């Protein structure tokens, strides 16, 4: 069974995915004011997951270089929404086994000792969980500004999807 922090990260990702329901690619490519496009957010989260869990934690080469254009500090861009979603899913398929293998003992250890990272694994799981919630809120704000109606209600069906036991 996955550690509680991992289930929280997975729940945040499920809620983030639900935020895309009914989103048309043409709207995912729009920028509202200074905000990034929703397609950028998809590639951005994919890049962050790839870097943290596949490259740093797993010691593997990048799965997809396309998402690196949306890494932290890169200039604004509008990647293809469908392509970004496909790459995001591919990265999830590769990192899920890594995440599911994390134990309670791993949480306090350096995330990637070979990289001299200053945050431990538990802190990075929290950072990534909150990162998804941040971009979910940002995405919903953009969708509201674009006039979208009947958006998902958050934070999900807690008694059915994330009941404390």
Contact map, one row per residue, 1 for C-alpha under 8 A:
111000000000000000000000000000000000000000000000000000000000000000000000000000000000000000000000000100000000000000000000000000000000000000000000000000000000000000000
111101100000000000000000000000000000000000000000000000000000000000000000000000000000000000000000000111100000000000000000000000000000000000000000000000000000000000000
111111100000000000000000000000000000000000000000000000000000000000000000000000000000000000000000000101110000000000000000000000000000000000000000000000000000000000000
011111110000000000000000000000000000000000000000000000000000000000000000000000000000000000000000000000000000000000000000000000000000000000000000000000000000000000000
001111111000000000000000000000000000000000000000000000000000000000000000000000000000000000000000000000000000000000000000010011000000000000000000000000000000000000000
011111111100000000000000000000000000000000000000000000000000000000000000000000000000000000000000001100000000000000000000000010000000000000000000000000000000000000000
011111111110000000000000000000000000000000000000000000000000000000000000000000000000000000000000000000000000000000000000000000000000000000000000000000000000000000000
000111111111000000000000000000000000000000000000000000000000000000000000000000000000000000000000000000000000000000000000000000001000000000000000000000000000000000000
000011111111100000000000000000000000000000000000000000000000000000000000000000000000000000000000000000000000000000000000000011011000000000000000000000000000000000000
000001111111110000000000000000000000000000000000000000000000000000000000000000000000000000000000000000000000000000000000000000000000000000000000000000000000000000000
000000111111111000000000000000000000000000000000000000000000000000000000000000000000000000000000000000000000000000000000000000000000000000000000000000000000000011000
000000011111111100000000000000000000000000000000000000000000000000000000000000000000000000000000000000000000000000000000000000001001100000000000000000000000000000000
000000001111111110000000000000000000000000000000000000000000000000000000000000000000000000000000000000000000000000000000000000001001000000000000000000000000000000000
000000000111111111000000000000000000000000000000000000000000000000000000000000000000000000000000000000000000000000000000000000000000000000000000000000000000000000000
000000000011111111100000000000000000000000000000000000000000000000000000000000000000000000000000000000000000000000000000000000000000000100000000000000000111000000000
000000000001111111110000000000000000000000000000000000000000000000000000000000000000000000000000000000000000000000000000000000000001101100000000000000000000000000000
000000000000111111111000000000000000000000000000000000000000000000000000000000000000000000000000000000000000000000000000000000000000000000000000000000000000000000000
000000000000011111111000000000000000000000000000000000000000000000000000000000000000000000000000000000000000000000000000000000000000000000000000000000010000000000000
000000000000001111111000000000000000000000000000000000000000000000000000000000000000000000000000000000000000000000000000000000000000000100110000000000110000000000000
000000000000000111111110000000000000000000000000000000000000000000000000000000000000000000000000000000000000000000000000000000000000000000000000000000000000000000000
000000000000000011111110000000000000000000000000000000000000000000000000000000000000000000000000000000000000000000000000000000000000000000000000000000010000000000000
000000000000000000011111000000000000000000000000000000000000000000000000000000000000000000000000000000000000000000000000000000000000000000000000000000000000000000000
000000000000000000011111101100000000000000000000000000000000000000000000000000000000000000000000000000000000000000000000000000000000000000000000000000000000000000000
000000000000000000000111111100000000000000000000000000000000000000000000000000000000000000000000000000000000000000000000000000000000000000000000000000000000000000000
000000000000000000000011111110000000000000000000000000000000000000000000000000001100000000000000000000000000000000000000000000000000000000000000000000000000000000000
000000000000000000000001111111000000000000000000000000000000000000000000000000000000000000000000000000000000000000000000000000000000000000000000000000000000000000000
000000000000000000000011111111000000010000000000000000000000000000000000000000000000000000000000000000000000000000000000000000000000000000000000010000000000000000000
000000000000000000000011111111000000111000000000000000000000000000000000000000001000000000000000000000000000000000000000000000000000000000000000000000000000000000000
000000000000000000000000111111100000111100000000000000000000000000000000000001111000000000000000000000000000000000000000000000000000000000000000000000000000000000000
000000000000000000000000011111110000110000000000000000000000000000000000000000000000000000000000000000000000000000000000000000000000000000000000000000000000000000000
000000000000000000000000000011111111110000000000000000000000000000000000000000000000000000000000000000000000000000000000000000000000000000000000000000000000000000000
000000000000000000000000000001111111100000000000000000000000000000000000000000000000000000000000000000000000000000000000000000000000000000000100100000000000000000000
000000000000000000000000000000111110000000000000000000000000000000000000000000000000000000000000000000000000000000000000000000000000000000000000000000000000000000000
000000000000000000000000000000111111000000000000000000000000000000000000000000000000000000000000000000000000000000000000000000000000000000000000000000000000000000000
000000000000000000000000000000111111100000000000000000000000000000000000000000000000000000000000000000000000000000000000000000000000000000000000000000000000000000000
000000000000000000000000000000110111110110000000000000000000000000000000000111000000000000000000000000000000000000000000000000000000000000000000000000000000000000000
000000000000000000000000000111110011111110000000000000000000000000000000000011000000000000000000000000000000000000000000000000000000000000000000000000000000000000000
000000000000000000000000001111100001111111000000000000000000000000000000000000001000000000000000000000000000000000000000000000000000000000100000000000000000000000000
000000000000000000000000000110000000111111100000000000000000000000000000000001111001000000000000000000000000000000000000000000000000000000000000000000000000000000000
000000000000000000000000000010000001111111110000000000000000000000000100000111101001000000000000000000000000000000000000000000000000000000000000000000000000000000000
000000000000000000000000000000000001111111111000000000000000000000000100000000000000000000000000000000000000000000000000000000000000001000000000000000000000000000000
000000000000000000000000000000000000011111111100000000000000000000000000000000001001100100000000000000000000000000000000000000000000000000000000000000000000000000000
000000000000000000000000000000000000001111111110000000000000000000110100000000100001101100000000000000000000000000000000000000000000000000000000000000000000000000000
000000000000000000000000000000000000000111111111000000000000000000110111000000000000000000000000000000000000000000000000000000000000000000000000000000000000000000000
000000000000000000000000000000000000000011111111100000000000000000000000000000000000000100000000000000000000000000000000000000000001000000000000000000000000000000000
000000000000000000000000000000000000000001111111110000000000000000100000000000000001001100100000000000000000000000000000000000000000000000000000000000000000000000000
000000000000000000000000000000000000000000111111111000000000000000110110000000000000000000000000000000000000000000000000000000000000000000000000000000000000000000000
000000000000000000000000000000000000000000011111111100000000000000000010000000000000000000000000000000000000000000000000000000000000000000000000000000000000000000000
000000000000000000000000000000000000000000001111111111000000000000000000000000000000000000110010000000000000000000000000000000010000000000000000000000000000000000000
000000000000000000000000000000000000000000000111111111100000011000000000000000000000000000100010000000000000000000000000000000000000000000000000000000000000000000000
000000000000000000000000000000000000000000000011111111110000010000000000000000000000000000000000000000000000000000000000000000000000000000000000000000000000000000000
000000000000000000000000000000000000000000000001111111111000000000000000000000000000000000000000000000000000000000000000000000000000000000000000000000000000000000000
000000000000000000000000000000000000000000000000111111111100000000000000000000000000000000000010011000000000000000000000000000000000000000000000000000000000000000000
000000000000000000000000000000000000000000000000111111111111110000000000000000000000000000100110010000000000000000000000000000000000000000000000000000000000000000000
000000000000000000000000000000000000000000000000011111111111110000000000000000000000000000000000000000000000000000000000000000000000000000000000000000000000000000000
000000000000000000000000000000000000000000000000001111111111000000000000000000000000000000000000000000000000001100100000000000000000000000000000000000000000000000000
000000000000000000000000000000000000000000000000000111111110000000000000000000000000000000000000000000000000001100000000000000000000000000000000000000000000000000000
000000000000000000000000000000000000000000000000000011111111000000000000000000000000000000000000010000000000000000000000000000000000000000000000000000000000000000000
000000000000000000000000000000000000000000000000000001111111100000000000000000000000000000000000000000000000000000000000000000000000000000000000000000000000000000000
000000000000000000000000000000000000000000000000000001110111110000000000000000000000000000000000000000000000000000000000000000000000000000000000000000000000000000000
000000000000000000000000000000000000000000000000000001100011111000000000000000000000000000000000000000000000000000000000000000000000000000000000000000000000000000000
000000000000000000000000000000000000000000000000011001100001111110000000000000000000000000000000000000000000000000000000000000000000000000000000000000000000000000000
000000000000000000000000000000000000000000000000010000000000111110000000000000000000000000100000000000000000000000000000000000000000000000000000000000000000000000000
000000000000000000000000000000000000000000000000000000000000011111110000000000000000001000000000000000000000000000000000000000000000000000000000000000000000000000000
000000000000000000000000000000000000000000000000000000000000011111111000000000000000000000000000000000000000000000000000000000000000000000000000000000000000000000000
000000000000000000000000000000000000000000000000000000000000000111111000000000000000000000000000000000000000000000000000000000000000000000000000000000000000000000000
000000000000000000000000000000000000000000110110000000000000000111111110000000000001001000000000000000000000000000000000000000000000000000000000000000000000000000000
000000000000000000000000000000000000000000110010000000000000000111111110000000000000000000000000000000000000000000000000000000000000000000000000000000000000000000000
000000000000000000000000000000000000000000000000000000000000000011111110011010000000000000000000000000000000000000000000000000000000000000000000000000000000000000000
000000000000000000000000000000000000000110110010000000000000000000111111011110000000000000000000000000000000000000000000000000000000000000000000000000000000000000000
000000000000000000000000000000000000000000010011000000000000000000111111110000000000000000000000000000000000000000000000000000000000000000000000000000000000000000000
000000000000000000000000000000000000000000010000000000000000000000000111110000000000000000000000000000000000000000000000000000000000000000000000000000000000000000000
000000000000000000000000000000000000000000000000000000000000000000000011111000000000000000000000000000000000000000000000000000000000000000000000000000000000000000000
000000000000000000000000000000000000000000000000000000000000000000001111111100000000000000000000000000000000000000000000000000000000000000000000000000000000000000000
000000000000000000000000000000000000000000000000000000000000000000001100111110000000000000000000000000000000000000000000000000000000000000000000000000000000000000000
000000000000000000000000000000000001000100000000000000000000000000000100011111000000000000000000000000000000000000000000000000000000000000000000000000000000000000000
000000000000000000000000000000000001100100000000000000000000000000001100001111100000000000000000000000000000000000000000000000000000000000000000000000000000000000000
000000000000000000000000000010000001101100000000000000000000000000000000000111110000000000000000000000000000000000000000000000000000000000000000000000000000000000000
000000000000000000000000000010000000001100100000000000000000000000000000000011111011000000000000000000000000000000000000000000000000000000000000000000000000000000000
000000000000000000000000000010000000001000000000000000000000000000000000000001111111000000000000000000000000000000000000000000000000000000000000000000000000000000000
000000000000000000000000100110000000011101000000000000000000000000000000000000111111100000000000000000000000000000000000000000000000000000000000000000000000000000000
000000000000000000000000100000000000000000000000000000000000000000000000000000011111110000000000000000000000000000000000000000000000000000000000000000000000000000000
000000000000000000000000000000000000000000000000000000000000000000000000000000111111111000000000000000000000000000000000000000000000000000000000000000000000000000000
000000000000000000000000000000000000001101100100000000000000000000100000000000111111111100000000000000000000000000000000000000000000000000000000000000000000000000000
000000000000000000000000000000000000000001100000000000000000000000000000000000001111111110000000000000000000000000000000000000000000000000000000000000000000000000000
000000000000000000000000000000000000000000000000000000000000000000000000000000000111111111000000000000000000000000000000000000000000000000000000000000000000000000000
000000000000000000000000000000000000000000100100000000000000000100100000000000000011111111100000000000000000000000000000000000000000000000000000000000000000000000000
000000000000000000000000000000000000000001101100000000000000000000000000000000000001111111110000000000000000000000000000000000000000000000000000000000000000000000000
000000000000000000000000000000000000000000000000000000000000000000000000000000000000111111111000000000000000000000000000000000000000000000000000000000000000000000000
000000000000000000000000000000000000000000000000000000000000000000000000000000000000011111111100000000000000000000000000000000000000000000000000000000000000000000000
000000000000000000000000000000000000000000000100110001000000001000000000000000000000001111111110000000000000000000000000000000000000000000000000000000000000000000000
000000000000000000000000000000000000000000000000100000000000000000000000000000000000000111111111000000000000000000000000000000000000000000000000000000000000000000000
000000000000000000000000000000000000000000000000000000000000000000000000000000000000000011111111100000000000000000000000000000000000000000000000000000000000000000000
000000000000000000000000000000000000000000000000000001000000000000000000000000000000000001111111110000000000000000000000000000000000000000000000000000000000000000000
000000000000000000000000000000000000000000000000110011000000000000000000000000000000000000111111111000000000000000000000000000000000000000000000000000000000000000000
000000000000000000000000000000000000000000000000000000000000000000000000000000000000000000011111111100000000000000000000000000000000000000000000000000000000000000000
000000000000000000000000000000000000000000000000000000000000000000000000000000000000000000001111111110000000000000000000000000000000000000000000000000000000000000000
000000000000000000000000000000000000000000000000000011000100000000000000000000000000000000000111111111000000000000000000000000000000000000000000000000000000000000000
000001000000000000000000000000000000000000000000000010000000000000000000000000000000000000000011111111000000000000000000000000000000000000000000000000000000000000000
111001000000000000000000000000000000000000000000000000000000000000000000000000000000000000000001111111000000000000000000000000000000000000000000000000000000000000000
010000000000000000000000000000000000000000000000000000000000000000000000000000000000000000000000111111100000000000000000000000000000000000000000000000000000000000000
011000000000000000000000000000000000000000000000000000000000000000000000000000000000000000000000011111110110000000000000000000000000000000000000000000000000000000000
011000000000000000000000000000000000000000000000000000000000000000000000000000000000000000000000000011111110000000000000000000000000000000000000000000000000000000000
001000000000000000000000000000000000000000000000000000000000000000000000000000000000000000000000000001111111000000000000000000000000000000000000000000000000000000000
000000000000000000000000000000000000000000000000000000000000000000000000000000000000000000000000000000111111100000000000000000000000000000000000000000000000000000000
000000000000000000000000000000000000000000000000000000000000000000000000000000000000000000000000000001111111100000000000110000000000000000000000000000000000000000000
000000000000000000000000000000000000000000000000000000000000000000000000000000000000000000000000000001111111100000000001111000000000000000000000000000000000000000000
000000000000000000000000000000000000000000000000000000000000000000000000000000000000000000000000000000011111110000000001110000000000000000000000000000000000000000000
000000000000000000000000000000000000000000000000000000000000000000000000000000000000000000000000000000001111111000000001100000000000000000000000000000000000000000000
000000000000000000000000000000000000000000000000000000000000000000000000000000000000000000000000000000000001111110001111100000000000000000000000000000000000000000000
000000000000000000000000000000000000000000000000000000011000000000000000000000000000000000000000000000000000111110001011100100000000000000000000000000000000000000000
000000000000000000000000000000000000000000000000000000011000000000000000000000000000000000000000000000000000011111111000000000000000000000000000000000000000000000000
000000000000000000000000000000000000000000000000000000000000000000000000000000000000000000000000000000000000011111111000000000000000000000000000000000000000000000000
000000000000000000000000000000000000000000000000000000000000000000000000000000000000000000000000000000000000000111110000000000000000000000000000000000000000000000000
000000000000000000000000000000000000000000000000000000010000000000000000000000000000000000000000000000000000000111111000000000000000000000000000000000000000000000000
000000000000000000000000000000000000000000000000000000000000000000000000000000000000000000000000000000000000000111111100000000000000000000000000000000000000000000000
000000000000000000000000000000000000000000000000000000000000000000000000000000000000000000000000000000000000011110111111000000000000000000000000000000000000000000000
000000000000000000000000000000000000000000000000000000000000000000000000000000000000000000000000000000000000010000011111000000000000000000000000000000000000000000000
000000000000000000000000000000000000000000000000000000000000000000000000000000000000000000000000000000000000011000001111101100000000000000000000000000000000000000000
000000000000000000000000000000000000000000000000000000000000000000000000000000000000000000000000000000000011111000001111111100000000000000000000000000000000000000000
000000000000000000000000000000000000000000000000000000000000000000000000000000000000000000000000000000000111111000000011111110000000000000000000000000000000000000000
000010000000000000000000000000000000000000000000000000000000000000000000000000000000000000000000000000000111000000000001111111000000000000000000000000000000000000000
000000000000000000000000000000000000000000000000000000000000000000000000000000000000000000000000000000000010000000000011111111100000000000000000000000000000000000000
000000000000000000000000000000000000000000000000000000000000000000000000000000000000000000000000000000000000001000000011111111110000000000000000000000000000000000000
000011001000000000000000000000000000000000000000000000000000000000000000000000000000000000000000000000000000000000000000111111111000000000000000000000000000000000000
000010001000000000000000000000000000000000000000000000000000000000000000000000000000000000000000000000000000000000000000011111111100000000000000000000000000000000000
000000000000000000000000000000000000000000000000000000000000000000000000000000000000000000000000000000000000000000000000001111111110000000000000000000000000000000000
000000001000000000000000000000000000000000000000100000000000000000000000000000000000000000000000000000000000000000000000000111111111000000000000000000000000000000000
000000011001100000000000000000000000000000000000000000000000000000000000000000000000000000000000000000000000000000000000000011111111100000000000000000000000000000000
000000000000000000000000000000000000000000000000000000000000000000000000000000000000000000000000000000000000000000000000000001111111110000000000000000000000000000000
000000000000000000000000000000000000000000000000000000000000000000000000000000000000000000000000000000000000000000000000000000111111111000000000000000000000000000000
000000000001100100000000000000000000000000001000000000000000000000000000000000000000000000000000000000000000000000000000000000011111111100000000000000000000000000000
000000000001000100000000000000000000000000000000000000000000000000000000000000000000000000000000000000000000000000000000000000001111111110000000000000000000000000000
000000000000000000000000000000000000000000000000000000000000000000000000000000000000000000000000000000000000000000000000000000000111111111000000000000000000000000000
000000000000000100000000000000000000000010000000000000000000000000000000000000000000000000000000000000000000000000000000000000000011111111100000000000000000000000000
000000000000001100100000000000000000000000000000000000000000000000000000000000000000000000000000000000000000000000000000000000000001111111110000000000000000000000000
000000000000000000000000000000000000000000000000000000000000000000000000000000000000000000000000000000000000000000000000000000000000111111111000000000000000000000000
000000000000000000000000000000000000000000000000000000000000000000000000000000000000000000000000000000000000000000000000000000000000011111111100000000000000000000000
000000000000000000100000000000000000010000000000000000000000000000000000000000000000000000000000000000000000000000000000000000000000001111111110000000000000000000000
000000000000000000100000000000000000000000000000000000000000000000000000000000000000000000000000000000000000000000000000000000000000000111111111000000100000000000000
000000000000000000000000000000000000000000000000000000000000000000000000000000000000000000000000000000000000000000000000000000000000000011111111100000000000000000000
000000000000000000000000000000010000000000000000000000000000000000000000000000000000000000000000000000000000000000000000000000000000000001111111110000000000000000000
000000000000000000000000000000000000000000000000000000000000000000000000000000000000000000000000000000000000000000000000000000000000000000111111111100000000000000000
000000000000000000000000000000000000000000000000000000000000000000000000000000000000000000000000000000000000000000000000000000000000000000011111111110000000000000000
000000000000000000000000000000010000000000000000000000000000000000000000000000000000000000000000000000000000000000000000000000000000000000001111111100000000000000000
000000000000000000000000001000000000000000000000000000000000000000000000000000000000000000000000000000000000000000000000000000000000000000000111111100000000000000000
000000000000000000000000000000000000000000000000000000000000000000000000000000000000000000000000000000000000000000000000000000000000000000000011111110000000000000000
000000000000000000000000000000000000000000000000000000000000000000000000000000000000000000000000000000000000000000000000000000000000000000000011111111100000000000000
000000000000000000000000000000000000000000000000000000000000000000000000000000000000000000000000000000000000000000000000000000000000000000000001001111100000000000000
000000000000000000000000000000000000000000000000000000000000000000000000000000000000000000000000000000000000000000000000000000000000000000000000000111110000000000000
000000000000000000100000000000000000000000000000000000000000000000000000000000000000000000000000000000000000000000000000000000000000000000010000000111111000000000000
000000000000000001101000000000000000000000000000000000000000000000000000000000000000000000000000000000000000000000000000000000000000000000000000000001111100000000000
000000000000000000000000000000000000000000000000000000000000000000000000000000000000000000000000000000000000000000000000000000000000000000000000000000111111000000000
000000000000001000000000000000000000000000000000000000000000000000000000000000000000000000000000000000000000000000000000000000000000000000000000000000011111100000000
000000000000001000000000000000000000000000000000000000000000000000000000000000000000000000000000000000000000000000000000000000000000000000000000000000001111110000000
000000000000001000000000000000000000000000000000000000000000000000000000000000000000000000000000000000000000000000000000000000000000000000000000000000001111110010000
000000000000000000000000000000000000000000000000000000000000000000000000000000000000000000000000000000000000000000000000000000000000000000000000000000000111111111000
000000000000000000000000000000000000000000000000000000000000000000000000000000000000000000000000000000000000000000000000000000000000000000000000000000000011111111100
000000000000000000000000000000000000000000000000000000000000000000000000000000000000000000000000000000000000000000000000000000000000000000000000000000000000111111100
000000000000000000000000000000000000000000000000000000000000000000000000000000000000000000000000000000000000000000000000000000000000000000000000000000000000111111100
000000000010000000000000000000000000000000000000000000000000000000000000000000000000000000000000000000000000000000000000000000000000000000000000000000000001111111100
000000000010000000000000000000000000000000000000000000000000000000000000000000000000000000000000000000000000000000000000000000000000000000000000000000000000111111110
000000000000000000000000000000000000000000000000000000000000000000000000000000000000000000000000000000000000000000000000000000000000000000000000000000000000011111111
000000000000000000000000000000000000000000000000000000000000000000000000000000000000000000000000000000000000000000000000000000000000000000000000000000000000000001111
000000000000000000000000000000000000000000000000000000000000000000000000000000000000000000000000000000000000000000000000000000000000000000000000000000000000000000111
